């Protein structure tokens, strides 16, 4: 497992190491090497205790919509109200385009 560590020199002889993926894991030591060794130990102990980082994939809401709309394409080919609505949308878009070019 690769863990990103934020290593900060606080004073002449103090280093703080914090695991970015585990923000509650932070150590302070007298040297850079000691801080890195201590955070490695802390993360190893945490992993032995059963804590881990996993990645999961969730469905994108827009992807779900993309699979739904094709079913409805062409549903209203002879509907006069739908045709008028589309004409109104086109008119409004043309007006917005003209306004933005002016």
Rosetta blueprint (number, residue, H / E / L):
1 X L
2 X L
3 X L
4 X L
5 X E
6 X E
7 X E
8 X E
9 X E
10 X E
11 X E
12 X L
13 X L
14 X E
15 X E
16 X E
17 X E
18 X E
19 X E
20 X L
21 X L
22 X L
23 X L
24 X L
25 X L
26 X E
27 X E
28 X E
29 X E
30 X L
31 X L
32 X H
33 X H
34 X H
35 X H
36 X H
37 X H
38 X H
39 X H
40 X H
41 X H
42 X H
43 X H
44 X H
45 X H
46 X H
47 X H
48 X H
49 X L
50 X L
51 X L
52 X L
53 X L
54 X L
55 X L
56 X L
57 X L
58 X L
59 X L
60 X L
61 X H
62 X H
63 X H
64 X H
65 X H
66 X H
67 X H
68 X H
69 X H
70 X H
71 X H
72 X H
73 X L
74 X L
75 X L
76 X L
77 X L
78 X L
79 X L
80 X H
81 X H
82 X H
83 X H
84 X H
85 X H
86 X H
87 X H
88 X H
89 X H
90 X H
91 X H
92 X H
93 X H
94 X H
95 X H
96 X H
97 X H
98 X H
99 X H
100 X H
101 X H
102 X L
